[in-house]
């Protein structure tokens, strides 16, 4: 069964069509990678999937429950603003199903590493502090960061910050993790740290949707790959099928990536 389905997702910004009717799905234990040039709408799609942006039209389904459904209509006729199309109860339940790891970490600078991890457990899931601390420390041990729990994000390397961000997302035990360019802010050595961690999550059958420019990584780890350009999915399929597809736009993109 699909944990996430998105159908016909459209989005405009300032009159420009950013997403032109995107479909995707991600099943339990599946890794879906989204590749494509900058400006193709990949990050916007992730923000819509995680409720940070509203689609203009389309359908979002989590765990078989429709969270959002809105018919396309001229903006001048739309009434009710951003609330149109949302099922409030299903949306609240769906928030517990996913975690999001940002490319720039989004850690709170005035909180320690441990506080960054346990805060959602205490204030979102209403767990006892003692439980949250125990779980947070276990996650830090898993990340190889047990000695960093009392430090502040400013004292960490980029790779360490990203591992803390992943630990924070895992603390809520999501069914699916979203990664938005998780290595774009890292140098090559630190990139390897984070990619190894994501591989370990795949081994544990964690469902993941990953926007990435790491082509070798996407080819190796993905069950399905979507290639997006200019707000459309131009190619989709298994990693092998996509990376060997005779699609001129795709091959042009891959050639530029390999030369950079």
N, C-alpha and C positions, 0 to 999 in steps of 0.2 A: 504493500500500500504506500502511496506517495505521502510523505510528510508535508510537502509543499507543492502546490500547483498554482501557476499563474497563467492566465489566459487573456490574450488580447489587450495587454497592458499598453496604454498610450499616455504620453505626457508631453505637455508644451511648457516652455518657459519663454515669456515675452514674445509670444506668437510663433516661436520656432519649435517645430516638432522634434523632440528629443528621442522619444520612443514611439515606434510606429506600429504597435500591435504585437508585443512580444509574448510568446508562449514558452514556458519551461516547467519542468517538474523534477523533484528530487525524492527518491525513495529511501527507506531506512537502509543505513549502511553504505549509501552511494555517495561518490564524490563527483560533483559537477563543477567543471572549470569554465569560466567565461573569459574569453580572450578577445582582443581587438584593439585597434588604435585608440589613443586618447581622444576623448570627445565623442565616442560612439554610443554613450549612454549606459555603460556597464555599472558605474557607481550609482547612478540614479536608479537603476533597476534594483540594486541591493537596498537602497534607502527606502524604496517603495515596499519591498518585501519585508522590511523590518519596521515599517510604519513611521519612518522619519520624514517621508514625503507621501503625499496623496497622489494616486494616479488620477488622470482625468476620466479614464474609463477602463473597464476590464474587470477581471475576477481574480480574487486571491482566496485560496482554500488551504487551510492547515488541518492536517489529520482528519480529512474528510468533512470538515465544517467550513462553510462559506463565511469568511471574515469580511470580505469587501466585494461588492458587485455594483457597478455603476455603468449605465448605458451612455454611449457617446452622445453628446448634445452640444450645441453652440454655447460658448461661455455666457453669452448674453441672456440665455434662457435658463441657466442653472440657478436654482434657488436652494437656500439652506447651507451654502458654503461647504466647508470641508467635512461636515457631518454626513452628507449624502452618501449612501451606499454602504455605510459601516454597520455591521451587527455588533453592538457594543459588548454583549456578553461573550460572543465568540472571539472578539478581538482581545478581550482581557485574558481569556484562557490561552489564546495563541501566544501572548507575550511570554508565557512561561515555557514555551516550546523551543525558543531559539536564543542563541547568543550571537553577538556581533563583535568582531575584532577589527578595530580601525587601523588604517595605515599609520596614523600618527599617535597611536597608543591610547590617547584620551584618559590618561591617569590623572587623578587629582593631586596636584603638586604639594598641597599642604597636609596630605595624609601619608602615613608610612605605607610601605609595600603591603604589609599585612592588613592594614585598615582599608586599603583599596580593594582587597579581595573580599573581606568579610562584610563590608557595608551593605552590599545587595542582599546578602543572606539575612542580615538583621532587619533591614528596613523594607525589603521587598517581600521576602519569604517569612519574616517575623520569627526567625529562629533565635534561640537563646544565644547570648554572646559566647558562652563557654563552648557550645556546639560549633558555632561559626569559627571561633579561634582554632579549635582542633582540626576542623576541615580545611581551613586556610593554611595551616602549617603543613598538613599532609600534601596539599597541592604544591606548596612551595618546595617541599622535599622532592616531589615528582619533577618539578621544573629545574632542580639543581640549584635552588635559591634559598635554602634554609637559613643561610648566614646573612640574608639581606632583609629579613622581615621588619627590622626596626629602622631601616634606611628610607630615605625619601627618593622619589623618582629622579630628581636632579643628579643623584650620585650614581645612577645606573647607566650602563651602556644601552645602546638602542636595542640590541638583542635581548638583554635582560628586561627592559621595559616591555617588549613585545611578549615575552614569556609570562610576565606578570599579568598583562592584559588577557592572555589566553587562559591563565589560571582563574582570573576573575570571571570570565565567561563560563568556564567549566564548573565553577562553584555552584551554579544554579541548576546543574545537571540537565542541560538542554537536550532536545532530541536532534537538533540540527544547529550547526555553527556556520556563520557567514564570515568570510574573510575578505576585506576590501584592500587589495594590494598589500598584503601583510609584510612584504619585504622591501617595499619601494623606498623606505627611509633608512635602509640598512646598507652597510658595506658588504662586499662579497663574503667575508668570513662570518659575519653575524647572520647573514642570510642563510647560510648553511645550518646554523643552530636552529633557526625557526622552522626551516623546511624539514629537518629531521623530526622535530616535535610534531608537525602536522602529519608526517608519515606514520608516526606512532599512533596518532588518533585514527587514521585509516585502518591500521591493524586492529584497532578496538571496535571497528565497525561504526564509527561516528559518521553520521551524514553531514556532508559539508558542501557549501557553495563557495567557490573561491574565484574571485576576480584577480588575475595575475598576469604579469609580463614575463614570468619565468617559464619559458616554453618547454624546456626539457622536463622540468618538474611537472607541468600540466600534462605532458604526454605520458609520463610515468605513472602518475597517481590517479588519473581521472577515469571514471567509468563512462562519462559522457562529457563532451566538450561542445560549447556553443561559440561560434565566431560571430562577433557583432561588428557592424560598421554602419555609420550614419543612421543609428537608431533602429537597425533591423538585424535579425539573425539571418546571415547569408549562408551558413553551413552549420550542421549539427550532426552528431553521431558519436561513435566510439572514438577514443583518442587516436587510434591508428587510422580510422577512416577519415577523420578530419585533417590530420596532419599530412596525409597523402592525397587529399582531395585535389582534383584539377579545377580549382576555383581561382580565377585570375586575381581577384581582390585579396583572397586569403594568402596566396603564394607571394604576392607583392608585400603584404604585411610581414609574413614570416621571413622573407629575404631581408627586409630592413632591420628586423629584430636581430637576426643572426650577424648582420654587418656592424651593428652598434656595439 
